[in-house]
Amino acid sequence: STLMAAPTDDLRPYFLLGGLNGKDLWPAIDVVFISYLVLLLAPRWKWTPTLTLVTPTFHAVLYVGSLFSVMLDPKEGAAEIDFTTMEGVVALFRDPDVVFPAWIHYIVFDLLVSRMIVFDSVQRGASSTFHFLAVVPCVLGTCLFGPTGFLTYMILRQIFLPVSSSDSTSEKAKIL
């Protein structure tokens, strides 16, 4: 079976974002990779905590502008917003104007969870080797598969990065 192309030619402009639509704004999503690169390559750099908040803040502005544009000026015949049922959520995602803010929602939260993973591992004393062998795959897993990367990190952190009451760093992670 062949997948039908998504209808992106009839996207409505987001009036709160200068009349641009989701297709126009889609390339702006790629700036998220700057934060991922900084997290993965320079987790202990003094500017990493600040720089890795720039892109989610930028994307939050796009999210709010696109979401409120859709909510304040709904299409005629648009599905009612209903997050309480699966049918309601599916109906929302059928609207291509909703897909852009929905995807922004995903990428912002995946980045923020990845950020938490990296800074938690640094705070727990993970070595650079542990960072590249364990934390980087967890961050990539979070970026691609959301909760799977987070769950993997939570398991690895319990094994290799426990915080004891007498010492805030783990000997296992220092060795790795």
LINBELJO-V440054 format. One record per residue. PSI is psi as a letter, one per 30 degrees, with the letter a starting at -180 (999 if undefined). D_FIRST is the distance of its C-alpha to the first C-alpha in Angstrom with 2 decimals. Layout:
# LINBELJO-V440054
psi:PSI d_first:D_FIRST
psi:PSI d_first:D_FIRST
This chain:
# LINBELJO-V440054
psi:k d_first:0.00
psi:k d_first:3.76
psi:k d_first:6.62
psi:k d_first:9.43
psi:k d_first:12.70
psi:k d_first:15.30
psi:j d_first:18.14
psi:g d_first:21.00
psi:f d_first:22.97
psi:h d_first:24.71
psi:k d_first:25.96
psi:k d_first:29.46
psi:k d_first:32.26
psi:j d_first:33.74
psi:f d_first:37.32
psi:f d_first:38.74
psi:h d_first:37.27
psi:g d_first:38.81
psi:g d_first:36.16
psi:l d_first:33.47
psi:a d_first:29.92
psi:e d_first:27.37
psi:e d_first:25.94
psi:e d_first:29.57
psi:f d_first:30.45
psi:e d_first:27.43
psi:f d_first:29.28
psi:f d_first:32.09
psi:e d_first:30.01
psi:f d_first:30.59
psi:f d_first:34.30
psi:f d_first:33.46
psi:f d_first:33.36
psi:e d_first:37.08
psi:e d_first:37.89
psi:e d_first:35.78
psi:e d_first:37.58
psi:e d_first:40.93
psi:e d_first:40.20
psi:e d_first:39.05
psi:f d_first:41.68
psi:h d_first:44.67
psi:f d_first:44.63
psi:g d_first:48.44
psi:k d_first:49.16
psi:f d_first:51.30
psi:f d_first:49.02
psi:e d_first:45.75
psi:e d_first:46.16
psi:e d_first:46.78
psi:e d_first:44.27
psi:f d_first:41.40
psi:f d_first:42.06
psi:e d_first:41.84
psi:e d_first:38.06
psi:f d_first:37.37
psi:e d_first:40.14
psi:e d_first:38.67
psi:e d_first:35.23
psi:e d_first:36.97
psi:e d_first:38.43
psi:e d_first:35.03
psi:e d_first:33.70
psi:e d_first:36.67
psi:e d_first:36.65
psi:e d_first:32.98
psi:e d_first:32.96
psi:f d_first:36.23
psi:e d_first:35.24
psi:e d_first:32.28
psi:e d_first:34.54
psi:f d_first:37.55
psi:i d_first:35.79
psi:l d_first:32.79
psi:l d_first:30.54
psi:k d_first:31.37
psi:g d_first:29.22
psi:k d_first:28.14
psi:k d_first:27.56
psi:k d_first:30.73
psi:j d_first:31.01
psi:j d_first:30.70
psi:g d_first:30.42
psi:f d_first:31.72
psi:l d_first:28.59
psi:e d_first:24.99
psi:e d_first:24.08
psi:e d_first:26.40
psi:e d_first:24.95
psi:e d_first:21.32
psi:e d_first:22.71
psi:e d_first:24.50
psi:f d_first:21.54
psi:f d_first:19.72
psi:j d_first:22.57
psi:f d_first:21.99
psi:f d_first:25.79
psi:f d_first:25.90
psi:e d_first:23.41
psi:e d_first:26.05
psi:e d_first:28.87
psi:e d_first:26.66
psi:e d_first:25.66
psi:e d_first:29.35
psi:e d_first:30.27
psi:e d_first:28.20
psi:e d_first:29.55
psi:e d_first:33.11
psi:e d_first:33.23
psi:e d_first:31.61
psi:e d_first:34.26
psi:e d_first:37.05
psi:e d_first:36.20
psi:e d_first:36.08
psi:e d_first:39.41
psi:e d_first:40.86
psi:e d_first:39.81
psi:e d_first:41.49
psi:e d_first:44.66
psi:e d_first:44.99
psi:e d_first:44.86
psi:e d_first:47.43
psi:e d_first:49.65
psi:g d_first:49.51
psi:g d_first:50.69
psi:k d_first:47.69
psi:l d_first:48.54
psi:e d_first:46.72
psi:e d_first:45.45
psi:e d_first:44.08
psi:e d_first:42.51
psi:e d_first:40.60
psi:f d_first:39.74
psi:e d_first:38.89
psi:e d_first:38.80
psi:e d_first:36.64
psi:e d_first:33.79
psi:e d_first:34.18
psi:e d_first:34.00
psi:e d_first:30.88
psi:e d_first:29.39
psi:e d_first:30.43
psi:e d_first:28.97
psi:e d_first:25.53
psi:g d_first:25.50
psi:c d_first:28.32
psi:f d_first:30.12
psi:e d_first:29.39
psi:e d_first:31.55
psi:e d_first:34.14
psi:e d_first:34.41
psi:e d_first:34.75
psi:e d_first:37.54
psi:e d_first:39.28
psi:e d_first:39.43
psi:e d_first:40.66
psi:e d_first:43.16
psi:e d_first:44.68
psi:e d_first:45.17
psi:f d_first:46.21
psi:h d_first:47.34
psi:k d_first:49.29
psi:j d_first:52.00
psi:l d_first:55.28
psi:f d_first:58.11
psi:f d_first:60.45
psi:k d_first:58.16
psi:f d_first:55.21
psi:l d_first:53.60
psi:k d_first:52.24
psi:e d_first:53.79
psi:e d_first:50.53
psi:e d_first:48.66
psi:e d_first:51.70
psi:e d_first:51.70
psi:999 d_first:48.00
